[in-house]
Amino acid sequence: MTITTNSTGSGPRRGLLFDGNESKYELWEVKFLGYTRLQKLYKVFVRDASEKDPPDASTRADAFAELVQCLHDRNLSLVVRDARDDGRKVLVLRQHYQGKGKPRIISLYTELTSLKKDENEPIFDYVIRAESFATALRNAEEAIGDALLIVMVLKGLPREYDTFATVVVQREKQMTFADFKSALRSHEESAKTHGGKAASAGENIMLTKQKFDGNCFKCGRKGHKSAECWSKRSERWCSNSKSKTHETAKNCRKKKDAAKTAAEKTTSSENNEHTFAFTSKDTINKSGVNNKSNSSLLVDTEATSHIINDKSKFVDFDKEYNPSAHVIELADGSKANVLLGKGNAKVKLYDVNGNARDVMLNSALYVPSYDQNIFSVHAAIERGASISLDKQVKQLKCPDDTTFGMHGTKR
């Protein structure tokens, strides 16, 4: 449909030329009838049943002359042959392009139900396209309600409209199609205001790219992904030791020495403080001499679990315990992933009477890299034991009244 200007002065100053495009007929008819009203020729094409006197021959001739200038030859041939009455000529066009035949109705239903927004189609062009199909069906006396039209439009929207579709569907009050278009317009404006993706791919919206806060798998540095890495080659990088000589998962001496460092920090101090330990059977050698080896059981008032470095001491292990998901937190706040299991361990300790007794350490942690076994005061108290560490008495009293003495040791 194009707008033409007649340079001769005969005919409409702004004639509307209909090129035979079926999808544009409805708009052309509206504009053409609007033009005829301005020219006082409207009643020729749209007659009022209450009027007894039809337009005279001169008026009908003028109306026909205006119509002739707005049609291509094919459409002109159609109205000239099929309608003798000038007032029926537009009606013939309407029946031809907006007929009520079953093939056309089926075609319109197919277009409406298979409606889908094109990738580069502006959102409101898509809505107008859907509304055009619905209007054509209504003109064919088909019942197309607003609810059905809304569902068809939502079905053809891309995934970025899923949130909007959910809100519309879950509304308690039924929306009219006018309300739906208003809500869709508000959604579009909100998305643009907050820097979201524009619903219309054809519109240019400036987006703010959020900075990536993780580490690069390629170079190990923070702030970008491996796909965006500017490094010319894949350099080795260890996030534990901050070194380029090796990778994090391979041959990291710092990770291997974490347990050793933790044990050293636990058993040594700048102030040469005194700590306490139980006398175990393994601590005394065959000669009866006290052997201060890693088999002694060091008392720790801050540890939350017993720690044993000898696997043979365990009578069972917790099969559901995942060592890789747990770490040991040291006193300085650092963490080490050196656990290999958790279970119940049995050790032999000498009571205050010098008798060797079996003591079960429940839920003890198996850490073979530790140089020192750890007895947790907290874990013992949880099991009902009591501990005294004053100047006169240093002992552990079990719930069955068995008492174990402790000896001082420097660390």
LINHU-V640199 format. One record per residue. PHI is phi in degrees with one decimal (999 if undefined). OMEGA is omega in degrees with one decimal (* if undefined). Layout:
PHI OMEGA
PHI OMEGA
//
This chain:
999 -178.1
-125.2 178.9
-100.7 -179.2
-117.5 177.7
-123.4 179.5
-87.9 -175.7
-76.0 -177.6
-80.9 -179.6
90.7 177.7
-91.8 -177.8
104.1 -175.0
-66.3 178.6
-69.9 176.7
-129.8 -179.4
-75.4 179.5
-105.8 -176.2
-94.5 177.7
-94.0 -173.3
-95.0 177.4
91.9 177.6
-75.9 -175.0
-59.6 -177.4
-68.5 -177.8
-104.3 -175.1
-63.7 -176.2
-57.3 179.0
-67.0 179.4
-63.1 -179.0
-63.7 179.0
-60.9 -178.9
-68.3 -179.5
-66.7 178.3
-65.7 175.2
-64.2 178.4
-66.2 -179.4
-65.6 177.0
-66.1 177.8
-64.7 -179.5
-89.5 179.7
63.4 -178.8
-119.4 -174.0
-61.0 -175.2
-69.4 176.3
-69.1 -176.1
-92.4 179.8
-122.4 -173.6
-93.7 176.5
-92.7 -177.3
-62.7 -178.2
-77.8 -179.8
-82.7 -178.5
-85.2 -176.3
-93.6 177.5
-72.1 177.3
-60.0 -178.9
-73.4 -175.9
-62.4 -178.8
-64.6 -179.8
-66.5 179.2
-65.8 179.0
-66.6 177.7
-63.2 179.6
-63.9 179.3
-64.7 179.4
-63.1 177.7
-67.0 -178.4
-64.7 -178.3
-57.3 -176.4
-75.4 -176.8
-107.1 -177.4
-124.3 170.9
-72.0 -175.4
-58.9 -176.9
-62.3 -180.0
-70.0 178.0
-64.8 177.8
-61.1 -179.1
-63.2 -175.6
-78.5 -179.3
-67.0 -175.8
-82.0 -172.4
-96.5 -177.5
-139.4 176.3
-80.6 179.6
-76.9 -178.1
-59.5 -178.7
-69.8 -178.3
-93.4 -174.9
-65.2 177.1
-66.7 178.5
-63.4 176.6
-63.5 176.7
-61.5 -178.7
-63.5 -180.0
-66.7 -179.4
-73.4 -175.3
-94.3 178.9
-130.4 -177.8
-70.9 -178.0
-111.7 179.8
-69.5 -176.8
-61.2 178.7
-56.5 -179.9
-68.4 179.9
-64.0 178.1
-62.4 178.8
-63.5 179.3
-66.1 177.8
-63.1 178.7
-63.2 178.8
-63.3 -176.7
-70.7 -176.9
-74.5 178.6
-101.3 -177.1
-62.0 178.7
-151.5 -179.6
-71.5 177.1
-71.3 -175.2
-60.4 -176.9
-104.1 -178.2
-89.1 175.2
-58.7 -172.0
-60.0 -176.2
-81.3 169.1
-66.4 177.5
-64.8 179.8
-66.0 179.1
-63.5 178.2
-63.0 178.2
-66.3 -178.6
-66.9 178.4
-65.8 176.9
-62.9 -179.3
-65.7 179.5
-65.2 178.5
-62.7 178.0
-68.8 178.1
-67.1 177.0
-65.1 176.7
-88.6 177.3
66.0 172.9
-97.8 -177.4
-84.1 177.4
-118.5 -179.2
-82.2 179.6
-64.0 -178.6
-62.2 178.9
-64.5 -179.4
-64.4 178.7
-63.0 179.6
-62.9 180.0
-64.8 179.5
-67.4 -179.8
-62.7 -177.6
-63.6 -177.0
-93.1 -179.6
-80.7 178.1
-71.3 -172.1
-65.4 -178.1
-67.7 177.5
-101.3 -176.9
-61.0 -179.7
-64.4 178.2
-61.3 -179.3
-62.4 179.6
-63.1 179.3
-62.8 -178.9
-65.7 -176.7
-66.3 -175.6
-86.9 176.1
-65.9 179.2
-73.9 -179.1
-87.9 -179.3
-67.2 -178.9
-90.0 166.8
-83.3 -179.3
-67.1 176.2
-65.0 176.6
-64.3 179.5
-62.6 179.5
-64.8 178.0
-65.3 178.3
-65.6 178.9
-66.2 177.8
-64.0 178.3
-64.0 178.0
-63.2 179.5
-63.5 -178.7
-66.1 178.6
-65.5 179.8
-63.1 179.8
-69.7 -178.0
-64.4 -177.7
-90.9 175.9
74.5 179.2
-77.1 -179.5
-70.3 179.6
-68.5 -179.6
-66.8 179.9
-94.2 -177.5
-66.6 -178.2
-80.6 -179.2
-92.0 -179.5
-97.3 179.2
-119.4 179.6
-79.8 -178.3
-107.4 176.9
-99.1 -177.4
-81.5 179.9
-76.4 -177.6
-76.0 178.2
-76.5 -172.4
-104.2 -178.2
-93.4 -179.9
-102.8 178.9
-78.0 178.1
-71.1 -175.7
-86.8 -176.9
-110.2 177.8
84.2 -177.7
-82.9 -175.6
-92.0 172.0
114.1 179.2
-155.6 178.6
-92.5 -177.9
-63.6 178.7
-67.7 -178.8
-104.5 -174.5
-67.8 -179.0
-91.2 179.4
-65.4 -177.4
-70.0 179.2
-138.5 -178.2
-78.1 -179.6
-82.2 176.1
-76.7 -177.5
-154.2 177.4
-110.7 -178.6
-75.8 178.9
-77.5 -177.3
-99.6 -179.5
55.7 -175.5
-128.0 177.9
-96.4 -176.0
-79.5 -179.5
-158.7 179.3
-95.0 -174.8
-59.7 -173.7
-85.2 -174.4
-127.7 167.4
53.5 177.8
-85.5 -178.5
-64.9 -178.2
-64.3 179.7
-68.6 -179.7
-66.7 -177.4
-86.8 -177.4
-61.2 -179.6
-65.6 180.0
-63.3 178.7
-63.1 180.0
-63.4 -179.7
-66.3 179.6
-64.5 179.4
-68.5 -179.3
-76.2 -173.0
-101.1 -179.7
-129.8 -178.9
-154.6 179.6
-65.2 -176.7
-87.9 177.4
56.6 -174.7
-70.9 176.7
-90.3 172.1
-126.7 -175.8
-127.4 -179.6
-144.8 173.7
-85.1 173.6
-92.2 -179.3
-103.0 -178.9
-65.1 -178.7
-72.1 -177.6
-75.9 -177.8
-99.4 -178.3
-82.2 -174.3
-64.4 -179.2
-82.9 -180.0
85.8 -179.1
-91.1 179.9
-68.4 -177.9
-104.1 -177.4
-81.4 -179.3
-103.4 -178.4
-75.5 179.2
-86.6 178.1
-69.1 -175.8
-112.3 -175.6
-80.7 -179.7
-82.2 -179.2
-126.3 -178.0
-83.4 -178.4
-104.4 -179.4
-66.6 179.8
-96.5 179.9
-142.2 172.3
-69.4 178.2
-128.3 -179.7
-122.7 -178.3
-101.6 -178.5
-112.0 -176.6
-66.2 -177.9
-67.6 179.6
-75.9 -175.9
-84.1 176.8
-91.6 174.9
-162.6 178.4
-123.7 176.0
-78.9 -175.7
-70.4 -179.4
-85.9 -178.6
-80.6 -179.3
-105.4 -176.2
-60.6 -176.2
-67.1 -178.9
-92.8 -177.7
-128.3 177.2
-132.9 174.9
-100.9 178.7
-96.5 -177.6
-87.2 -176.2
-64.5 -179.9
-83.8 177.9
93.4 179.6
-75.9 -177.3
-125.3 -179.9
-134.9 179.2
-96.2 -174.2
-121.3 -179.8
-74.5 176.0
-120.7 178.2
168.5 177.4
-144.4 179.9
-172.9 179.9
-102.6 -177.6
-112.4 179.5
-115.1 177.7
-124.9 177.0
-104.6 178.6
-119.1 177.7
-91.4 178.2
-80.0 -175.7
-67.5 178.9
-94.1 178.4
85.5 -179.5
-94.3 177.8
-79.8 -178.2
-131.0 175.7
-79.6 178.7
-121.8 179.9
-93.5 175.9
-100.6 -176.1
-77.1 177.1
54.7 177.9
-77.4 179.8
-95.5 178.6
-95.4 -179.2
-130.4 -176.1
-66.2 -178.4
-78.4 178.3
-75.7 176.6
-81.3 -171.9
-136.4 171.3
-75.3 -174.6
-118.0 172.7
-103.0 -177.0
-87.6 176.4
-63.6 -179.2
-60.1 -179.5
-65.9 179.8
-67.1 178.8
-63.1 177.8
-60.8 -180.0
-92.1 175.4
99.0 178.8
-82.0 176.6
-129.8 -175.8
-129.9 177.0
-122.1 -179.3
-128.2 179.1
-81.8 -173.5
-67.1 -176.8
-84.8 -173.6
-123.8 175.6
-130.3 -174.2
-156.5 176.5
-115.4 179.1
-114.4 -178.3
-82.6 179.0
-60.0 178.1
-89.6 176.7
73.6 173.4
-70.9 -175.5
-118.6 179.0
-116.6 177.7
-87.9 178.7
-126.1 179.3
-113.5 179.3
-77.7 177.3
-149.2 178.6
-86.6 177.4
-130.4 *
//
